């Protein structure tokens, strides 16, 4: 039976404050900088480029309603029951068929369904990261991965990226530090929107193989390409070195999600990995949530099994390309000299760099007063830097709001530039 601890305060016995009861690992927990900023943008008059939100206008509400109704009518007792930790087998088989078109040759046994990609990142941290382990990451990198792995005591080895992705000429020095694994987002990266070139993917695979360091390839946006040629996944390039019959035994763990191609509220993603990694992740997941919601998995399978997702992705690409183009044009027309930005070929984000010496955390305060919001870039750099950068999301706002929002943001930047010391 639990017995409360007491401390003396002013001669009186007081119940110990909760902060004295938390595990030491909680000291490494950090609130998401993005989530905290979103609280400041709840005013409906604020045009927000801050969240990484898909466009709700493209959510397939009717198709999901029809699928949910069919699942409940025909398999309701199964859909509402506990399921296997690995995931709903027909859904895993559908994912295997789908990924094979991109050259990822695996079976359902190589696939684990997770409750969103964020859970996949957490499980990978739980399985692989010991306190003090080094993780090689792009600089900047996805903030959610840092948040997931900080609690396990990860230390980060950042490698600079440019318009062609991670700078592989600078990889060897980082690899000599002995990282536990490499983490990259190769397609339309969050936060920068850049894509790792084919040549750099080859070099990354070669160096990772030489130094015996696994790669985690996080690919939530890969299907959202609306410009340029498809580039083979890192997993595919690696599998040419590491393939043993019908059993994938490569050096890459691949992640993807339904959040960007169906709806994030379903909380469905997947991990592709060698069987021994899947088995360990399954054990970790059993301690977390037993399994991802059976009903959600069956609905996603019902929606996707007839080829609907392929047709739906075409709509998403069309909408997002239009919004990206509007944002790029608005930036060109409104931004003062010295401001630079990326030109993403897909995805949800682009990256803005202001002149040296400017601080986008300070700019954010001015921007919110102008009723526009973004995400300052510094939190995406695990070892500091990026104070003059910001991430803009173009998928969630309408073209009209993008035009108005960029005009407001440019006004805020010009106002800050006037205050800058010469």
C-alpha positions in Angstrom: 0.0 0.0 0.0 1.4 3.4 -1.0 2.5 5.6 1.9 3.0 9.3 1.1 6.4 10.9 1.9 6.5 14.1 4.0 8.9 17.0 4.4 9.1 19.6 7.1 8.2 23.2 6.2 8.0 25.8 8.9 7.7 23.0 11.5 4.8 21.4 9.8 4.6 18.1 7.9 3.9 18.7 4.2 3.4 16.1 1.5 6.5 16.0 -0.8 6.0 18.0 -4.0 5.4 16.0 -7.1 8.6 17.3 -8.7 10.6 15.4 -6.1 9.0 12.1 -7.2 9.7 12.1 -10.9 12.3 9.8 -12.4 15.7 11.4 -13.3 15.1 10.8 -17.0 12.3 13.3 -16.9 14.9 16.0 -16.5 15.7 15.5 -20.2 12.1 15.9 -21.3 11.3 19.0 -23.2 8.1 20.4 -24.4 7.8 20.6 -28.2 8.8 24.1 -29.2 6.3 23.9 -32.1 3.4 22.8 -29.8 4.1 25.6 -27.4 4.2 28.2 -30.3 0.9 26.9 -31.6 -0.8 28.0 -28.4 0.0 31.5 -29.3 -1.6 31.2 -32.8 -5.1 30.1 -31.7 -6.4 33.5 -32.5 -8.4 32.9 -35.7 -7.0 36.2 -37.2 -3.5 34.8 -37.1 -2.3 33.2 -40.3 -0.2 30.3 -39.2 2.6 28.7 -41.2 3.8 27.1 -37.9 2.2 23.7 -37.7 3.1 20.8 -39.9 -0.5 20.2 -40.7 -2.0 18.6 -43.8 -4.8 20.4 -45.6 -8.1 19.3 -44.0 -9.8 20.0 -47.3 -8.2 16.9 -48.8 -9.1 14.5 -46.0 -11.1 11.7 -47.5 -14.0 12.0 -45.1 -16.6 10.3 -47.2 -14.4 7.3 -48.1 -13.3 6.8 -44.5 -17.0 7.1 -43.4 -18.0 4.4 -45.9 -15.1 2.2 -44.9 -15.8 2.5 -41.2 -19.4 1.7 -41.8 -18.5 -1.4 -43.8 -15.9 -2.6 -41.3 -18.4 -2.3 -38.4 -21.2 -4.0 -40.2 -19.2 -6.9 -41.6 -16.4 -7.3 -39.0 -17.5 -5.3 -36.1 -16.6 -7.8 -33.4 -13.1 -8.2 -34.8 -12.5 -4.5 -35.4 -13.4 -3.6 -31.8 -11.3 -6.4 -30.3 -7.7 -6.6 -29.2 -5.3 -7.3 -32.1 -1.7 -8.5 -32.7 1.1 -6.2 -31.8 2.7 -6.6 -35.3 -0.5 -5.1 -36.8 -3.4 -6.2 -39.0 -2.0 -8.7 -41.4 -4.0 -7.6 -44.5 -2.8 -4.0 -43.9 0.8 -5.1 -43.6 0.6 -7.1 -46.8 -0.9 -4.1 -48.6 2.0 -1.9 -47.4 4.4 -4.5 -48.6 2.8 -4.5 -52.1 2.7 -0.8 -52.1 6.4 -0.3 -51.1 7.5 -2.9 -53.7 6.6 -0.4 -56.4 9.4 1.8 -55.0 11.8 -1.1 -55.0 11.4 -1.9 -51.3 11.2 -5.7 -51.5 9.9 -7.0 -48.2 7.1 -9.1 -46.8 4.6 -8.5 -44.0 7.1 -10.1 -41.6 9.4 -7.1 -42.1 6.6 -4.6 -41.2 5.4 -3.3 -37.8 2.4 -1.0 -37.6 2.8 1.8 -35.1 0.6 4.5 -33.6 2.0 7.2 -35.8 5.7 7.7 -36.8 6.3 9.4 -33.5 5.7 6.1 -31.7 8.1 4.4 -34.1 10.8 6.9 -33.2 10.2 6.4 -29.5 10.3 2.6 -29.9 13.6 2.9 -31.8 15.0 5.0 -29.0 13.8 2.5 -26.4 15.4 -0.4 -28.3 18.7 1.2 -29.5 19.7 4.1 -27.4 21.7 3.8 -24.2 22.4 6.9 -22.1 25.3 8.8 -23.8 25.0 7.0 -27.2 25.8 9.3 -30.1 23.2 9.7 -32.9 24.3 11.2 -36.2 21.7 13.6 -37.5 21.3 16.3 -40.2 21.6 19.9 -39.1 18.9 20.9 -38.9 16.8 17.8 -38.3 13.3 16.8 -37.3 12.4 18.2 -33.9 10.1 15.3 -33.0 13.0 12.8 -33.2 15.1 14.9 -30.9 12.2 15.1 -28.4 11.7 11.3 -28.6 15.4 10.4 -28.0 16.4 13.1 -25.5 14.7 11.1 -22.7 16.9 8.0 -23.5 20.0 10.1 -23.0 21.0 10.5 -26.6 23.9 12.8 -27.6 23.9 14.2 -31.1 26.5 14.4 -33.8 25.1 16.9 -36.3 26.3 17.1 -40.0 25.6 20.1 -42.1 23.0 20.0 -44.9 22.6 22.2 -47.9 20.2 22.2 -50.9 21.2 18.7 -51.8 20.7 17.3 -48.3 23.3 16.1 -45.8 26.8 17.0 -46.9 28.4 13.6 -47.3 31.9 15.1 -47.7 31.7 15.9 -44.0 30.3 12.5 -42.9 33.5 10.6 -42.2 34.7 12.7 -39.3 31.2 12.3 -37.7 31.2 8.5 -38.3 34.6 8.1 -36.6 32.9 9.2 -33.4 31.1 5.9 -33.3 27.4 6.9 -33.6 24.8 4.2 -32.8 22.9 5.0 -36.0 22.4 7.7 -38.6 19.0 9.4 -38.8 17.9 11.2 -42.1 14.8 12.4 -43.8 15.7 12.0 -47.4 12.7 13.5 -49.1 11.4 17.1 -48.7 12.9 17.1 -45.2 11.2 18.5 -42.2 12.2 21.3 -41.5 14.1 22.5 -44.7 12.1 20.9 -47.5 15.3 19.7 -49.2 15.9 16.3 -50.7 19.1 14.2 -50.5 20.5 13.8 -54.0 21.0 10.4 -55.6 24.8 10.8 -55.5 24.7 11.6 -51.8 22.4 8.7 -51.0 24.9 6.4 -52.6 27.8 7.9 -50.7 25.8 7.7 -47.4 25.1 4.0 -47.9 28.7 3.4 -48.8 30.1 5.2 -45.7 27.5 3.7 -43.4 28.4 0.2 -44.6 32.1 0.9 -44.3 31.8 2.1 -40.7 29.1 -0.5 -39.7 26.6 2.2 -38.7 22.8 1.5 -39.4 20.6 4.2 -41.1 17.1 5.1 -40.0 15.4 6.5 -43.1 12.3 8.5 -42.1 10.2 9.1 -45.1 6.8 10.5 -44.3 6.7 12.8 -47.4 8.1 10.6 -50.1 4.8 10.1 -52.0 4.2 13.9 -52.0 6.6 14.7 -54.9 5.1 17.1 -57.3 8.2 18.1 -59.2 11.4 16.4 -60.4 12.3 12.7 -60.8 11.8 10.0 -58.2 15.0 9.1 -56.4 15.3 5.5 -55.0 14.9 5.2 -51.2 18.1 4.7 -49.3 16.7 1.4 -48.2 16.6 0.3 -51.8 20.2 1.4 -52.5 21.3 -0.4 -49.3 19.4 -3.6 -50.1 21.5 -4.1 -53.2 24.4 -4.8 -50.8 22.4 -6.7 -48.1 19.8 -9.0 -49.5 19.5 -12.7 -48.5 16.9 -14.5 -50.5 13.4 -13.4 -49.5 14.5 -12.1 -46.1 15.6 -8.5 -45.9 18.7 -8.2 -43.7 19.9 -4.8 -44.6 21.5 -1.9 -42.8 18.5 0.5 -43.1 15.3 0.8 -41.0 12.6 2.5 -43.0 9.7 4.5 -41.6 6.6 5.9 -43.3 3.1 6.9 -42.4 -0.5 7.3 -43.5 -0.7 10.7 -41.8 0.2 12.6 -44.9 -1.6 10.5 -47.5 -4.9 9.7 -45.6 -5.3 11.5 -42.3 -3.1 12.1 -39.3 -6.0 11.4 -36.9 -5.9 7.7 -37.8 -2.4 7.6 -36.1 -1.1 4.9 -38.4 2.5 4.4 -39.5 4.9 1.6 -40.2 8.4 0.4 -39.7 10.2 -1.7 -42.3 13.2 -3.6 -40.8 15.0 -6.9 -40.6 13.1 -9.6 -38.7 15.3 -9.5 -35.6 14.7 -5.7 -35.3 11.0 -6.1 -35.8 10.9 -8.8 -33.0 12.6 -6.4 -30.6 10.4 -3.5 -31.5 7.3 -5.7 -31.0 8.5 -6.4 -27.4 8.9 -2.7 -26.8 5.5 -1.9 -28.3 3.8 -4.5 -26.1 5.0 -2.5 -23.1 3.7 0.7 -24.6 0.2 0.1 -26.0 -0.1 -3.6 -26.8 -1.1 -2.8 -30.3 -2.2 0.0 -32.6 -6.0 0.4 -32.8 -7.5 -2.5 -34.7 -10.4 -0.5 -35.9 -8.2 2.2 -37.4 -6.1 -0.4 -39.2 -9.0 -2.2 -40.7 -10.6 1.1 -41.9 -7.3 2.2 -43.5 -7.0 -1.2 -45.2 -10.6 -0.9 -46.5 -10.0 2.6 -47.8 -6.7 1.7 -49.5 -7.2 -1.8 -50.9 -9.0 -0.8 -54.0 -6.3 1.7 -55.2 -7.9 4.7 -53.7 -4.8 6.0 -52.0 -3.0 6.3 -55.4 -5.8 8.4 -56.8 -6.0 10.5 -53.6 -2.3 11.2 -53.5 -2.7 12.8 -56.9 -5.2 15.3 -55.5 -2.9 16.1 -52.5 0.1 16.7 -54.8 -2.0 19.1 -56.9 -3.2 21.1 -53.9 0.2 21.3 -52.3 2.0 22.2 -55.5 -0.4 25.1 -56.0 0.2 26.3 -52.4 3.9 25.9 -52.6 4.0 27.9 -55.9 1.9 30.7 -54.3 4.2 30.9 -51.3 7.4 30.9 -53.5 5.9 33.7 -55.6 4.8 35.7 -52.5 8.3 35.4 -51.0 9.8 36.6 -54.3 7.5 39.6 -54.4 7.6 40.6 -50.8 10.9 39.7 -49.1 13.7 42.2 -48.7 17.2 41.7 -50.0 19.3 39.3 -48.1 16.5 36.8 -47.3 16.9 33.3 -48.9 14.7 30.3 -49.0 14.6 26.7 -50.3 12.6 25.4 -53.3 11.1 22.1 -52.2 10.1 19.6 -54.9 7.4 18.2 -52.6 6.2 17.8 -49.1 4.9 20.4 -46.7 7.7 22.9 -45.8 10.2 25.3 -47.0 13.1 26.9 -45.1 13.9 30.6 -44.9 17.3 32.1 -43.9 17.5 35.7 -42.8 20.7 37.8 -42.8 23.3 36.9 -40.2 22.7 38.5 -36.8 18.9 38.4 -37.0 17.0 36.2 -34.4 13.8 34.6 -35.6 12.8 34.0 -32.0 12.6 37.8 -31.6 11.0 38.1 -35.0 8.3 35.7 -33.9 7.0 38.3 -31.4 6.8 41.0 -34.0 5.2 38.6 -36.5 2.5 37.5 -34.1 1.7 41.1 -33.5 1.2 41.3 -37.3 -1.1 38.3 -37.1 1.2 35.8 -38.8 3.2 32.9 -37.3 6.1 30.5 -38.2 8.5 28.2 -36.4 11.9 29.7 -35.5 14.7 27.5 -36.7 17.0 27.2 -33.7 15.2 24.2 -32.0 15.9 22.1 -35.1 19.7 22.3 -34.4 20.6 19.9 -31.6 24.0 21.6 -30.9 22.9 25.2 -31.4 22.8 27.5 -34.3 20.1 28.5 -36.8 19.0 31.6 -34.9 18.5 33.4 -38.2 16.3 30.6 -39.8 12.7 29.7 -39.8 10.4 26.9 -41.1 7.2 27.8 -43.1 4.4 25.3 -43.7 2.6 25.8 -47.0 0.1 22.8 -47.0 -2.4 24.1 -44.4 -3.2 27.6 -45.5 -5.3 28.5 -48.5 -3.6 30.4 -51.4 -5.3 33.6 -50.4 -4.1 33.3 -46.8 -0.6 32.4 -48.0 -0.4 35.6 -50.0 -1.6 37.7 -47.1 0.5 35.9 -44.5 3.8 36.2 -46.5 3.1 40.0 -46.9 2.6 40.3 -43.2 5.8 38.3 -42.5 7.8 40.4 -44.9 6.5 43.5 -43.1 7.6 42.1 -39.8 11.1 41.3 -41.2 11.5 44.8 -42.6 10.5 46.2 -39.3 13.1 44.2 -37.5 15.8 45.0 -40.1 15.2 48.7 -39.4 16.0 48.0 -35.7 19.1 46.0 -36.5 22.4 47.8 -35.6 24.4 48.9 -38.6 
